[in-house]
Amino acid sequence: MRKILFTMLVFAAAFLSGFAFKSVISKQNKQTIKMKKVTGIGGIFFKCKDPKKMTAWYQQHLGLNTNPYGASFEWYEGADSTKKAQTQWTPFAETTKYFEPSTKDFMINYRVENLEALVEELTKNGVIIVDTIETYDYGKFVHILDAEGNKVELWEPKG
């Protein structure tokens, strides 16, 4: 009888310590997991003399399915064929101020996760945050400057 009781206590202790050990490991793993930052290209924007003419040229010669904002390329995120995403292509007037303070003729939009936490981390690391986070129907945006002063748009898509 003592042997059976002792065996049951050993099994119970082993079982409970397994949960405790897993809990400790899980907490440690959560702390060491790095935050996912860029998840893809959200858009390519560039300056040109005549955005309407440029959009029409790309539609005629390269078959882009254009709209008043340029063109959107739809795709599906990773292995989940239900999560539709898009990358935006947009020509801007060469006189646009939207890319300032950068003097470059282009700007890349990167898709990100958890924009608020990313901005907090970037700020701690001395990255120049150009403006404040703005929220629209299709997501949150903020602009930063890279190491060479290029303006970069960060976008956390809604949903």
WOBELGI-V833724 format. One line per field, one symbol per residue. phi: phi as a letter, one per 30 degrees, with the letter a starting at -180 (. if undefined). burial: + if it has 16 or more other C-alpha atoms within 10 Angstrom, else -. A space follows every 10 residues. Layout:
phi=???
burial=???
This chain:
phi=.ddddddddd dddddddddd dddddddddd dcddddcdcl cdabbbdadb eddddddddd ccidddbeck acccacdhdd dccdbabccb dcddcecddd ddcdcbaccc dbcheedddd dddeciddcd bcdccbeckc bacbcddcid dbccbcddi
burial=---------- ---------- ---------- -------+-- ++++++++-- +--+++--+- ---+-+---+ ++-------- -----+++++ ++------+- -+--++++++ +++-+--++- -------++- ---------+ +++++----+ +++++++--
